[in-house]
Amino acid sequence: MKELDFLLVRYLDAHFCSASTAERENFLRLLKVEDDLLWAWFLGRSHSEDAELDALVQRIRGTS
């Protein structure tokens, strides 16, 4: 999904290199989530039950 690609690449360019090891690991876990579910999270229609993934989604949403 191009919209997700845009959000994720923007985060990668702006924050991934300076992110903590834990945040990088969470980002890699986020990439394993199905696109439809990710898109719902990024639109705020639902939230991850995993607090770390939810926090990362919120950070990425704030980046764009």
SETIDREN-188675 format. One record per residue: x, y, z of N, C-alpha, C, O in turn; residue in three letters; residue number from 0. Coordinates in steps of 0.05 Angstrom, whole numbers, padded with zeros to 5 digits, m for minus. Atoms other than C-alpha are relative to their C-alpha. Example, Ala and Ser with C-alpha at 12.3 -4.5 7.8 and 13.67 -1.06 7.14 Angstrom:
! residues 2
REC       nx       ny       nz      cax      cay      caz       cx       cy       cz       ox       oy       oz   rest    nr
REC    00018   m00024    00000    00246   m00090    00156    00018    00024    00000    00039    00024    00013    ala     0
REC   m00016   m00024   m00001    00273   m00021    00143   m00015    00022    00014   m00005    00044    00018    ser     1
! end
This chain:
! residues 64
REC       nx       ny       nz      cax      cay      caz       cx       cy       cz       ox       oy       oz   rest    nr
REC    00017   m00023    00000    00000    00000    00000    00018    00025    00000    00034    00029    00018    met     0
REC   m00018   m00023    00004    00033    00064   m00024   m00002    00020    00024    00018    00032    00031    lys     1
REC    00003   m00018   m00022    00004    00106    00033    00017   m00008    00024    00029    00008    00037    glu     2
REC   m00017    00011   m00022    00037    00061    00085    00029    00004   m00007    00045    00011    00011    leu     3
REC   m00028   m00003    00008    00102    00062    00046    00009    00028    00005    00031    00033    00015    asp     4
REC   m00007   m00028   m00004    00101    00138    00048    00006    00005    00029    00026    00018    00036    phe     5
REC   m00003   m00005   m00029    00091    00140    00124    00025   m00014    00011    00041   m00002    00026    leu     6
REC   m00023    00015   m00011    00143    00086    00138    00027    00010   m00010    00046    00012    00005    leu     7
REC   m00025   m00010    00011    00196    00113    00091    00007    00027    00013    00030    00034    00018    val     8
REC   m00005   m00026   m00012    00187    00182    00120    00012   m00003    00028    00030    00012    00036    arg     9
REC   m00011    00006   m00026    00199    00154    00190    00029   m00010   m00002    00046   m00001    00012    tyr    10
REC   m00027    00011    00004    00259    00115    00165    00020    00022   m00005    00042    00023    00007    leu    11
REC   m00018   m00022    00008    00291    00177    00134    00005    00019    00023    00027    00029    00027    asp    12
REC   m00003   m00020   m00021    00278    00221    00194    00009   m00010    00027    00023    00004    00042    ala    13
REC   m00004    00008   m00027    00285    00177    00255    00014   m00027    00005    00025   m00032    00026    his    14
REC   m00010    00028   m00005    00308    00105    00245    00029   m00001    00009    00036   m00015    00027    phe    15
REC   m00029    00001   m00007    00383    00118    00247    00006    00009    00028    00025   m00002    00040    cys    16
REC   m00005   m00010   m00027    00379    00155    00313   m00018   m00014    00021   m00016   m00007    00044    ser    17
REC    00018    00014   m00019    00326    00109    00344    00016   m00019    00018    00037   m00029    00011    ala    18
REC   m00012    00020   m00018    00343    00065    00403   m00003   m00028   m00012   m00018   m00033   m00031    ser    19
REC    00002    00028    00009    00354   m00009    00393   m00028   m00011    00003   m00038   m00025   m00014    thr    20
REC    00028    00010   m00006    00286   m00024    00424   m00019    00011   m00021   m00036   m00004   m00031    ala    21
REC    00018   m00011    00020    00251    00024    00376    00005   m00012   m00027   m00014   m00016   m00042    glu    22
REC   m00005    00013    00026    00286   m00006    00316   m00012   m00028   m00001   m00023   m00036   m00021    arg    23
REC    00012    00027   m00001    00265   m00075    00338   m00031    00001   m00002   m00043   m00015   m00015    glu    24
REC    00029   m00003    00002    00193   m00051    00347   m00008    00008   m00028   m00029   m00001   m00038    asn    25
REC    00006   m00006    00028    00195   m00021    00277    00001   m00025   m00017   m00017   m00028   m00034    phe    26
REC   m00001    00025    00015    00216   m00088    00249   m00024   m00018    00006   m00034   m00031   m00012    leu    27
REC    00024    00015   m00007    00159   m00121    00287   m00025    00013   m00014   m00043   m00001   m00023    arg    28
REC    00022   m00014    00013    00112   m00068    00259   m00002   m00007   m00029   m00025   m00009   m00040    leu    29
REC    00000    00008    00029    00132   m00087    00188   m00013   m00027   m00005   m00020   m00033   m00028    leu    30
REC    00012    00026    00003    00105   m00157    00201   m00030    00000    00002   m00043   m00020   m00003    lys    31
REC    00030   m00002   m00003    00034   m00132    00214   m00012    00004   m00028   m00001    00017   m00045    val    32
REC    00014   m00002    00026   m00015   m00138    00157   m00007    00029   m00007   m00014    00044    00011    glu    33
REC    00005   m00028    00009   m00026   m00075    00116   m00027    00011    00009   m00028    00034    00018    asp    34
REC    00026   m00010   m00007   m00100   m00070    00130   m00002    00008    00029   m00014    00028    00036    asp    35
REC   m00001   m00006   m00029   m00089   m00072    00205    00017    00025    00005    00009    00042    00021    leu    36
REC   m00018   m00023   m00003   m00031   m00023    00201   m00015    00026   m00009   m00013    00046    00005    leu    37
REC    00013   m00024    00011   m00073    00025    00159   m00022    00009    00020   m00025    00034    00024    trp    38
REC    00020   m00007   m00021   m00129    00023    00212    00013    00014    00024    00003    00033    00035    ala    39
REC   m00014   m00012   m00023   m00078    00039    00266    00009    00028   m00008    00005    00047    00008    trp    40
REC   m00009   m00026    00008   m00049    00097    00227   m00022    00020   m00004   m00019    00044   m00001    phe    41
REC    00023   m00017    00002   m00118    00125    00213   m00013    00006    00027   m00030    00023    00029    leu    42
REC    00012   m00004   m00027   m00135    00120    00287   m00026   m00015    00003   m00041   m00010    00022    gly    43
REC    00025    00015   m00001   m00193    00072    00273    00002   m00022    00021   m00019   m00031    00032    arg    44
REC   m00004    00021   m00021   m00163    00020    00320    00029    00004    00010    00044    00020   m00001    ser    45
REC   m00027   m00003   m00013   m00100    00012    00363    00011   m00028    00005   m00004   m00047    00009    his    46
REC   m00013    00025   m00007   m00050   m00043    00374   m00004   m00005    00029   m00003    00013    00046    ser    47
REC    00001    00008   m00028   m00058   m00081    00438    00027    00000    00012    00030    00000    00037    glu    48
REC   m00027   m00001   m00008    00017   m00080    00442    00008    00029    00005    00009    00045   m00014    asp    49
REC   m00005   m00028   m00007    00035   m00015    00478    00024    00011   m00015    00024    00034   m00022    ala    50
REC   m00023   m00010    00014    00103   m00010    00445   m00005    00005   m00029    00004    00026   m00040    glu    51
REC    00007   m00005    00028    00076   m00017    00375   m00019    00024   m00002   m00016    00040   m00020    leu    52
REC    00018   m00023    00000    00020    00032    00391    00015    00026    00003    00009    00045   m00011    asp    53
REC   m00016   m00024   m00004    00070    00083    00416    00016    00007   m00025    00019    00030   m00032    ala    54
REC   m00015   m00004    00025    00112    00074    00353   m00018    00011   m00022   m00011    00029   m00037    leu    55
REC    00019   m00010    00020    00051    00083    00308   m00007    00029    00006   m00008    00045   m00013    val    56
REC    00006   m00028   m00007    00034    00147    00346    00023    00018   m00007    00019    00040   m00017    gln    57
REC   m00024   m00016    00007    00105    00172    00336    00002    00004   m00030    00007    00026   m00039    arg    58
REC   m00002   m00002    00029    00104    00156    00262   m00022    00018   m00010   m00018    00034   m00029    ile    59
REC    00022   m00018    00008    00036    00190    00255    00008    00029    00004    00000    00046   m00012    arg    60
REC   m00009   m00027   m00006    00067    00252    00286    00022    00010   m00018    00026    00034   m00020    gly    61
REC   m00023   m00007    00018    00125    00250    00237   m00010    00011   m00026    00003    00028   m00039    thr    62
REC    00009   m00007    00026    00082    00259    00176   m00016    00026   m00001   m00025    00035   m00022    ser    63
! end
